[in-house]
Amino acid sequence: MGDTPPAPDIPPTIHLRSLLPSLTPKLAIVAEEILADPASVVRLSVSDLAQRTGTSMSTIVRLCQELGLRGFQDLKLRLAAEGTATGFDGPVDVDDRESVLSKVLSSTVDAISHTQHTLDTSSFNQVAELVFNARTIIFVGAGASAAVAFDAAFRFRTLGHRAEFHSDSHMQLTAARFLRPGDIVVAISHSGSTRDTLTAVEAASSAGAHTAAITTFARSPLAQSVDHALLAGGTESEFRIAAVSSRIAHLAVVDALFVAVASLRPERARAAQELWSDMIDEHRLSPPWATRREPGD
């Protein structure tokens, strides 16, 4: 099932965000308080945080244990180190339009940077091998993730692989169910709880195919149901539509998989890319500067 990297290797706010949907209500209250103002939490005692969140000290200790930490002091030390390294940034303020661009861009950069901590290298390499060896690769996704899945299928087609994406959920389900052992379905989902995507993964698994996911949350139903979960994504500003920063992080993982698969047999990849490039060139209009002649030519 889905692989989760060891907690100590992940900055605490990144780990908290990946676990947030799976936490109990009381643990989630404490987690959200920490994520809202990590720098402030560093200055609090465990009893102060319990009082601020209306929970108990034991709840806070349990949350620290969920993160794989020794206790609240350990959490504070790691929060302080994370804040020193990156600086804590707040949500986008729609009344401060001058800051919107910089904060949205920073959120996107953070999502990709966070992926370096959450993405398990061993799982990534195994997925690259499975994709390389698969007779058929099915990419599935809904909503904003459908765009990532479409892009992934297109990219791997240019490497000469039989890669498919179907925009209709019934077609995704059908294609996944008719996979064979050795084939693979790669599901892409920010939430990891989209019913159509989960159904397609279940169908592929029933067919004996390998399953992998590019998703944001470590304990989501999708991450827990696939053979290999590639965790990628980051914070979301209040007015971001369809988890935009995570979508870009997921695209980055697709790009990395593309390069990793191509590197497994570079001569084959190079030949396929040249064939694709020649084909595309036949459908391009010649730019004006290509036919312009200088006097005396």
Buried (B, 14 or more C-beta within 10 A) or exposed (E): EBBBBEBEEBBBBBBBBBBBBBBEEBBBBBBEBBBEEBEBBBEBEBEEBBEBBEBBBEBBBBBBEBBBBEEBEBBBBBBBEBBEEBEBEEBBEEEEEEBBEEBBEBBBEBBBBBBEBBBBEEBBEBBBBBBBEBEBBBBBBBBBBBBBBBBBBEBBBBBBBEBBBBEEBEBBBEBBBBBEEEBBBBBBBBBBBBEBBBBBBBBBBEBEBBBBBBBBBBBBBBBBBBBBBBBBBBBBBEEBEEBBBBBBBBBBBBEBBBEBBBEEBEEBBEEBBEEBEEEEEEEEEEEEEEEEEEEEE
